Amino acid sequence: MQNKDLDIRFEEAVEIANSMSQATLPQDVALRLYAYYKQATHGTIDTRVSPVYDLRNAFKTNAWMQISHLTSDEAKEQYTELISELARKK
């Protein structure tokens, strides 16, 4: 991997992800991407202000909670690696 700044690599990965079709991603992968992105950009989820009203949001909240032990930088790195892996498979 190139020695680019983590934030730059993360933003590039976000651009790649935005160009991908969500319909082609397995749901577990989409949930991991969502969780890494939220952890990277918002930090640890605060369940007191994130009420869950439907099943879809419950899965998203659960995915985010499962990786809440990661730092923002660790989440950015995981997100970037997963996007790189997915882009190679195209």
N, C-alpha and C positions, 0 to 999 in steps of 0.2 A: 504494500500500500504506500502511496506517496506520502511525503512528510508535510501534508497540508494541515493547517490549523483545524482542530476538531469542529469548531463552529462552521467553518467553510465546508468541510466534508458533510456535516449534518445538513446544511442548507441545500447542498447539491443532491443529497439523498432524498430530501423532501421534494425537490423538483422532479426527480425521477419517479418517486412514488405517486406524485400528482398526475403523471402521464400514464400510469398503469391503470388498467381496468380492474376495479374491485371485483367484478363478476368472475374474473379468472383466478383470483386468489382463494385458496382454501380459507374457510372461516377462522380457523385457529391462527393462521398466519396473519390475517387481517386484524384479529384481536391483539396479537402480540405487537404488531406495528402501531396500532392505536395506543396501547399501553406504554410502549417505549416513547412514543411521541409526546403523550401527555406528561409522563414523568420527566422527560427532557425539557419540556417547555413550561410546565406548571409546578413541578415538584410533587411531593407525596400528596396523594388524594386525601381530602378532608371529608370523610363520610358524613359529617354533621351537616355540611352544606351541599351534599350531593345525593339528594333523595332519589331512590330508584322507583319509578312508576310503571315500568314495563319490562318485559323479558329482555329485549335487545339492550336496553341501558343497564340492566342487571349484569349481563355478560360483560359489557364494556367496563363497568365499575369493578367487577371481579378480576378481570384481566389486569387492570391498573393496580388494584390492591396487591395482586400477587407479585408485582415487581417493585413495590413501594420501598423495598430495602436498597434499591439502586440509587446512586447519586445521579444528578442531572447529566453529568459527563459520561457516566457509565451507560445511562439510557441512550444518550446520543450515539455512543460507540456501538451499542447493540443494534440500534435502529439502522445505522449506517452499514454495518456488516450484513444485516438481514436484507436490506435493499440491494446491496452489491451481489449477494448470493442469488436473489431473485432475478436481477438484471442479467446475470450470466446465464441463467436457464432459458432466457427468451430466445 
